[in-house]
Amino acid sequence: MRALILALALLAGTKIWIQDHIYRTAADEAIVVAYRALAADACTSASPDVAAKGSTGWSSVAEPRVAVGNPALPVRFWEFDHALWNARFRQPYLVLSLEGAACTYDILAGTAAITHE
């Protein structure tokens, strides 16, 4: 009987993990499709040096990924009353990566920040 209960619990956990993985993958893809062009435009205007190197720049070459929160903001987890707490831990960002540079596009504010690696 224990083996049956463990097997059912394992199957339920696997089902939940698969559904969560499918949901997150589809949501990430939808966000990238919806905001990639806006992010590329904002990144190009934020960094004219990358735009001058070629016409493709951020729009087609950059590797996109979705991130929640901006780790570059100086806010600690326990500082709930900080003005930037939501931006640090809750807001969605689209990160476009090129060789040696990354552009973080704030989806809610419509702004971009470039970091050079």
Legacy VTK file of the C-alpha trace (Angstrom):
# vtk DataFile Version 3.0
C-alpha trace
ASCII
DATASET POLYDATA
POINTS 117 float
0.000 0.000 0.000
2.872 2.380 0.758
4.380 1.723 -2.631
1.082 2.580 -4.321
0.757 5.839 -2.366
4.377 6.782 -3.135
3.855 6.013 -6.815
0.696 8.151 -6.931
2.472 11.000 -5.133
5.370 10.754 -7.593
2.972 10.823 -10.553
1.114 13.831 -9.111
4.376 15.700 -8.531
5.552 14.900 -12.047
2.240 16.110 -13.512
2.447 19.399 -11.611
6.086 19.925 -12.678
5.282 19.248 -16.355
2.289 21.602 -16.337
4.335 24.345 -14.656
7.180 23.896 -17.129
4.832 24.080 -20.130
3.100 27.176 -18.724
6.351 29.023 -18.006
7.821 28.154 -21.407
4.711 29.383 -23.221
4.527 32.557 -21.114
8.221 33.337 -21.743
7.767 32.823 -25.473
4.678 35.046 -25.563
6.461 37.841 -23.688
9.476 37.637 -26.001
7.283 37.761 -29.115
5.212 40.655 -27.766
8.033 42.882 -26.489
11.167 42.001 -28.467
10.734 44.757 -31.066
10.038 47.390 -28.411
13.020 46.212 -26.389
15.295 46.303 -29.447
14.226 49.872 -30.240
14.772 51.007 -26.651
18.159 49.259 -26.491
19.241 50.815 -29.783
18.343 54.292 -28.584
20.074 53.647 -25.238
23.305 52.534 -26.918
24.067 54.239 -30.211
27.524 52.613 -30.314
25.965 49.164 -30.840
23.581 50.557 -33.452
26.488 52.118 -35.354
28.282 48.761 -35.677
25.589 47.316 -37.891
21.958 47.488 -38.793
21.060 44.247 -37.030
22.245 45.064 -33.505
19.718 44.309 -30.792
16.836 43.415 -33.109
17.896 40.113 -34.603
21.241 39.001 -33.184
20.517 39.405 -29.482
19.533 36.365 -27.425
16.335 37.130 -25.447
15.331 35.873 -22.007
12.656 36.897 -19.543
13.642 37.853 -15.999
11.617 38.778 -12.950
13.198 41.585 -10.974
16.343 43.573 -11.626
19.281 42.370 -9.517
21.234 45.553 -10.304
18.992 47.631 -8.018
20.367 48.135 -4.478
17.362 46.847 -2.508
17.403 44.092 0.113
14.613 41.522 0.322
13.468 42.673 3.767
13.123 46.358 2.770
9.419 46.130 1.864
8.813 49.869 2.187
11.608 50.782 -0.270
10.369 52.640 -3.366
12.223 50.271 -5.726
11.201 46.997 -4.051
8.693 46.057 -6.783
11.196 46.881 -9.515
13.843 44.746 -7.806
11.731 41.664 -7.057
8.423 41.684 -8.991
8.542 43.559 -12.299
9.133 41.691 -15.573
12.215 42.452 -17.665
13.300 41.311 -21.107
17.064 40.855 -21.296
18.722 40.950 -24.724
22.303 39.655 -24.756
25.008 40.349 -27.315
28.730 39.625 -27.225
30.056 41.586 -24.270
26.856 43.533 -23.583
23.375 43.002 -22.235
20.338 45.246 -22.439
17.705 45.021 -19.718
14.336 46.301 -20.934
11.820 47.237 -18.240
8.488 46.118 -19.693
6.335 48.258 -17.392
8.354 51.472 -17.700
9.442 51.019 -21.314
13.061 51.906 -20.551
16.319 50.120 -21.281
19.650 49.904 -19.459
22.866 48.637 -21.027
25.525 46.729 -19.106
28.912 45.890 -20.621
30.610 42.698 -19.541
LINES 1 118
117 0 1 2 3 4 5 6 7 8 9 10 11 12 13 14 15 16 17 18 19 20 21 22 23 24 25 26 27 28 29 30 31 32 33 34 35 36 37 38 39 40 41 42 43 44 45 46 47 48 49 50 51 52 53 54 55 56 57 58 59 60 61 62 63 64 65 66 67 68 69 70 71 72 73 74 75 76 77 78 79 80 81 82 83 84 85 86 87 88 89 90 91 92 93 94 95 96 97 98 99 100 101 102 103 104 105 106 107 108 109 110 111 112 113 114 115 116
